[in-house]
Amino acid sequence: MQDFMNGRYGADELSFSLGVLGIVLALLATIFSVRVLSLIALAVLIIALARSFSKNISARRKENDAFRTQAAKIPVVGERIANMGSSARSAYGSASTAARGATKEDLKRQARTAKKMWKERKTKAFLKCPTCGTMLSVPKGKGRLIVTCPKCKTRMETKS
């Protein structure tokens, strides 16, 4: 089952936007009892899933690039879609890290970091340096602290 998505395109901004549109249309169809709208919502959701499971990666990438270009012209929506890719990823890396060329050691390091964070979750708070991305830990329950990143020396204020 883990290998099912290997060689498939996966979710992107266009698929995500189509999914949201499909859900909104389905809700509106339910609220106003419009059968045609629910069929359109179902078609939009099927298209979003078909794009995610597609093996034609170059065509899906072109579609997504065209979508991002058009969405960038819309003042508020364009900024959110541009930031969607980076904010959707977690602090430890995304599930597609291996597909983007990460080494086995990188994945092991991320697993160790996640394990350490889980183990110390009750006594320490974790934050990410806004400059270099280093994961920092501070003791919980100490109020407002000024933290200095040991790697880039950036100072930041945080609540522990």
PEHUDA-V839006 format. One record per backbone hydrogen bond with DSSP energy under -1.0 kcal/mol. CO is the residue of the C=O (numbers start at 1). NH is the residue of the N-H. If there is no record, write none. Layout:
co->CO nh->NH
co->CO nh->NH
This chain:
co->1 nh->4
co->5 nh->8
co->12 nh->16
co->13 nh->17
co->14 nh->18
co->15 nh->19
co->16 nh->20
co->17 nh->21
co->18 nh->22
co->19 nh->23
co->20 nh->24
co->21 nh->25
co->22 nh->26
co->23 nh->27
co->24 nh->28
co->25 nh->29
co->26 nh->30
co->27 nh->31
co->28 nh->32
co->29 nh->34
co->34 nh->38
co->35 nh->39
co->36 nh->40
co->37 nh->41
co->38 nh->42
co->39 nh->43
co->40 nh->44
co->41 nh->45
co->42 nh->46
co->43 nh->47
co->44 nh->48
co->45 nh->49
co->46 nh->50
co->47 nh->51
co->48 nh->52
co->49 nh->53
co->52 nh->10
co->54 nh->9
co->55 nh->57
co->56 nh->60
co->57 nh->61
co->58 nh->62
co->59 nh->63
co->60 nh->64
co->61 nh->65
co->62 nh->66
co->63 nh->67
co->64 nh->68
co->65 nh->69
co->66 nh->70
co->67 nh->71
co->68 nh->72
co->71 nh->74
co->74 nh->78
co->76 nh->80
co->77 nh->81
co->78 nh->82
co->79 nh->83
co->83 nh->87
co->84 nh->88
co->94 nh->97
co->96 nh->100
co->97 nh->102
co->98 nh->101
co->103 nh->107
co->104 nh->108
co->105 nh->109
co->106 nh->110
co->107 nh->111
co->108 nh->112
co->109 nh->113
co->110 nh->114
co->111 nh->115
co->112 nh->116
co->113 nh->117
co->114 nh->118
co->115 nh->119
co->116 nh->120
co->120 nh->124
co->123 nh->140
co->125 nh->138
co->127 nh->136
co->129 nh->133
co->134 nh->129
co->136 nh->127
co->138 nh->125
co->143 nh->160
co->145 nh->158
co->147 nh->156
co->149 nh->153
co->154 nh->149
co->156 nh->147
co->158 nh->145
co->160 nh->141
